[in-house]
Amino acid sequence: MKNQSKKFNSFEGIVFSTNPNHNYEISNSEIEITLNPQQQNLKVQLDRKQRGGKTITLITGFVGSQSDLETLGKSIKNKFGVGGSAKNGEIIIQGDFKEKVFLLLQLEGYKIKKIGG
């Protein structure tokens, strides 16, 4: 069942066509080019919403491919020795590392802003 849903999603919702000459075209619009660090506008904030009261550091605004996002997230997690995840253009770092993440990303050349207190 999972294979079928992936198959249908790849054809952008077309399930069946009665036209015998119809060719399915798969667009490459999902491939994103990762911007240089100087062109990125990242935002760092602390978040406790829907997390059982636990604090996380949230980095948003990344423009680029999922693999580059995961690479950046992994490097941040390794620097501080903490857990987290990277998905949907966001990097989640477990714990309050707002100041340290801000300084680290600034040294790497990213344009970054602090959000919240």
C-alpha positions, 0 to 999 in steps of 0.5 A: 500500500505504501508503494502505491501512494508514493507512485501516485504522488510522483505523478502529481495526483494523476491516477488514471488517464483514458487517453492512450497517448498520454505521457506522464511528466514528472516535474523537477520543481522539488529540487532546490538549490542551496543558497550560500551562507551569506544569502541565507536569512536564518532565525534562531529562537527558543521554543517550548510549545507542544514539547511537554515543557522542554526547551528546544532551540529552533533554527528556521528560514533555511533555503536549500536541499534537504541533504544540506539542511541535514548536514548543517543540523548534524554539524551543529549537533556534533559541536554541542554534543546534543540531539535534534532533527532537521526537516521541513526547513527547520533545525531543532536542537534539544536544549537552550543553545540560542546564544551558542548557535547564534555565534556559531552560525555567525562565524560560518558566515550566515546572516542570522537573527534572534527571535524572542527574548 
